[in-house]
Amino acid sequence: MLRGKNIWIIGASSGIGAALAKVLNERGARLILSARSEERLRKVSENLSSETIFLPLDITEVEQIKSALGKIEKLDAVIFLAATYQPGSFQNKSLEVSQAIVDVNFKGMLNVVHVVMPRLQKQGNGQLVLCGSVAGYRGLPNAQPYSATKAAIINFAESLYAENKETGIDVKLISPGFVRTPMTDKNDFKMPMIIEPSQAAEAIANGMTRPGFEIHFPKRFTFFMKFLALLPYPLYFAIARKMTKP
Ligand SMILES: NC(=O)c1ccc[n+]([C@@H]2O[C@H](COP(=O)([O-])OP(=O)(O)OC[C@H]3O[C@@H](n4cnc5c(N)ncnc54)[C@H](OP(=O)(O)O)[C@@H]3O)[C@@H](O)[C@H]2O)c1
């Protein structure tokens, strides 16, 4: 049940986050939208309920997250979607680019969880939804360190879920396959079973109302990736290389 819930989407200015804002709005949630770009957040909220508020912030700046939380009166769920990605081999990325990916995707996630957890704990209820990726199931060629940050988020969310089994905080993990967004527009290979952001948003909204830890979609692709994760290394490497060839 999402009607009347106060839901903070971090990473709401484009792609899956913007589509999710639309779906949750249609299902009656009250939304707080965050990302860096105030202009894009304003655009997303233009077509949503007038109750929608947007709080621009950079997740690499912990004080900005604290200040935003201070402006949020009621909080039932936090959905963390913010991330950055650069395709290509690791050697062809500058150290600065790789560090920025880790700073946003992993350290940014730590910042957000560190700030919001005390509020949820004090309430004794609420949902914390973190976004990993099937790219984190195993190391993918031409996706580092993005792929490693997603593996770290999966691992982190698993621990958090287990730690909070008794606290009333519902920790969930989103594991998308390929979704057509500004992030994947950067890829120059054919993305198998790619879906639209609206489909991803429906799957997330449905998953939030169901019991269980992982919300993964599209199922045909994610089950295939789960199967790949079980294969011995030589077989896995052969398939992974083929899958990401331009
Ligand atoms: N698309 C896919 O195929 C796919 C597959 C698996 C997982 N995912 C995951 O799904 C999530 C959403 O991705 P997407 O495809 O929708 O990508 P996207 O369109 O590029 O959206 C990324 C969002 O993160 C925000 N963001 C980036 N850096 C930020 C920062 N420092 N502080 C605050 N916000 C920041 C961006 O807004 P600003 O630029 O305005 O800050 C934007 O709203 C990500 O976690 C991604 O890893 C996507």
The ligand as an SDF file (V2000), in Angstrom:
LIG
                    3D

 48 52  0  0  0  0  0  0  0  0999 V2000
   19.6200    1.8770  -16.5160 N   0  0  0  0  0  0  0  0  0  0  0  0
   19.9860    0.6270  -16.2660 C   0  0  0  0  0  0  0  0  0  0  0  0
   20.0440   -0.2370  -17.1670 O   0  0  0  0  0  0  0  0  0  0  0  0
   20.3500    0.2140  -14.8660 C   0  0  0  0  0  0  0  0  0  0  0  0
   20.6760   -1.1330  -14.6590 C   0  0  0  0  0  0  0  0  0  0  0  0
   21.0090   -1.5390  -13.3810 C   0  0  0  0  0  0  0  0  0  0  0  0
   20.9950   -0.6310  -12.3470 C   0  0  0  0  0  0  0  0  0  0  0  0
   20.6900    0.6730  -12.5810 N   0  0  0  0  0  0  0  0  0  0  0  0
   20.6890    1.5830  -11.4550 C   0  0  0  0  0  0  0  0  0  0  0  0
   19.4750    2.2900  -11.4040 O   0  0  0  0  0  0  0  0  0  0  0  0
   19.6810    3.5540  -10.7770 C   0  0  0  0  0  0  0  0  0  0  0  0
   19.1070    4.6670  -11.6360 C   0  0  0  0  0  0  0  0  0  0  0  0
   19.8490    4.7050  -12.8400 O   0  0  0  0  0  0  0  0  0  0  0  0
   19.3030    5.3100  -14.2080 P   0  0  0  0  0  0  0  0  0  0  0  0
   19.5610    4.3090  -15.2550 O   0  0  0  0  0  0  0  0  0  0  0  0
   17.9420    5.8510  -14.0190 O   0  0  0  0  0  0  0  0  0  0  0  0
   20.3800    6.4760  -14.4350 O   0  0  0  0  0  0  0  0  0  0  0  0
   20.2710    8.0510  -14.6250 P   0  0  0  0  0  0  0  0  0  0  0  0
   19.1150    8.4010  -15.5070 O   0  0  0  0  0  0  0  0  0  0  0  0
   21.6340    8.4780  -15.0150 O   0  0  0  0  0  0  0  0  0  0  0  0
   19.9250    8.5770  -13.1540 O   0  0  0  0  0  0  0  0  0  0  0  0
   20.8920    8.7290  -12.1480 C   0  0  0  0  0  0  0  0  0  0  0  0
   20.3280    9.6630  -11.0870 C   0  0  0  0  0  0  0  0  0  0  0  0
   21.3420    9.8340  -10.0740 O   0  0  0  0  0  0  0  0  0  0  0  0
   21.4620   11.2310   -9.7950 C   0  0  0  0  0  0  0  0  0  0  0  0
   22.8090   11.5230   -9.2950 N   0  0  0  0  0  0  0  0  0  0  0  0
   23.9960   11.2570   -9.8850 C   0  0  0  0  0  0  0  0  0  0  0  0
   25.0070   11.7140   -9.1300 N   0  0  0  0  0  0  0  0  0  0  0  0
   24.4530   12.2730   -8.0230 C   0  0  0  0  0  0  0  0  0  0  0  0
   24.9760   12.9260   -6.8730 C   0  0  0  0  0  0  0  0  0  0  0  0
   26.2970   13.1060   -6.6980 N   0  0  0  0  0  0  0  0  0  0  0  0
   24.1050   13.3770   -5.9340 N   0  0  0  0  0  0  0  0  0  0  0  0
   22.7720   13.2210   -6.0950 C   0  0  0  0  0  0  0  0  0  0  0  0
   22.2190   12.6060   -7.1590 N   0  0  0  0  0  0  0  0  0  0  0  0
   23.0410   12.1490   -8.1150 C   0  0  0  0  0  0  0  0  0  0  0  0
   21.1780   11.8960  -11.1450 C   0  0  0  0  0  0  0  0  0  0  0  0
   20.7640   13.2330  -11.0190 O   0  0  0  0  0  0  0  0  0  0  0  0
   21.6930   14.5480  -11.1250 P   0  0  0  0  0  0  0  0  0  0  0  0
   22.6240   14.3440  -12.2830 O   0  0  0  0  0  0  0  0  0  0  0  0
   20.6860   15.6440  -11.3100 O   0  0  0  0  0  0  0  0  0  0  0  0
   22.3870   14.6350   -9.8160 O   0  0  0  0  0  0  0  0  0  0  0  0
   19.9900   11.0500  -11.6170 C   0  0  0  0  0  0  0  0  0  0  0  0
   18.7980   11.5080  -11.0280 O   0  0  0  0  0  0  0  0  0  0  0  0
   21.1920    3.6620  -10.5630 C   0  0  0  0  0  0  0  0  0  0  0  0
   21.5170    3.2740   -9.2400 O   0  0  0  0  0  0  0  0  0  0  0  0
   21.7600    2.6550  -11.5430 C   0  0  0  0  0  0  0  0  0  0  0  0
   23.0180    2.1860  -11.1560 O   0  0  0  0  0  0  0  0  0  0  0  0
   20.3650    1.1130  -13.8240 C   0  0  0  0  0  0  0  0  0  0  0  0
  1  2  1  0
  2  3  2  0
  2  4  1  0
  4  5  1  0
  4 48  2  0
  5  6  2  0
  6  7  1  0
  7  8  2  0
  8  9  1  0
  8 48  1  0
  9 10  1  0
  9 46  1  0
 10 11  1  0
 11 12  1  0
 11 44  1  0
 12 13  1  0
 13 14  1  0
 14 15  2  0
 14 16  1  0
 14 17  1  0
 17 18  1  0
 18 19  2  0
 18 20  1  0
 18 21  1  0
 21 22  1  0
 22 23  1  0
 23 24  1  0
 23 42  1  0
 24 25  1  0
 25 26  1  0
 25 36  1  0
 26 27  1  0
 26 35  1  0
 27 28  2  0
 28 29  1  0
 29 30  1  0
 29 35  2  0
 30 31  1  0
 30 32  2  0
 32 33  1  0
 33 34  2  0
 34 35  1  0
 36 37  1  0
 36 42  1  0
 37 38  1  0
 38 39  2  0
 38 40  1  0
 38 41  1  0
 42 43  1  0
 44 45  1  0
 44 46  1  0
 46 47  1  0
M  CHG  2   8   1  16  -1
M  END
$$$$
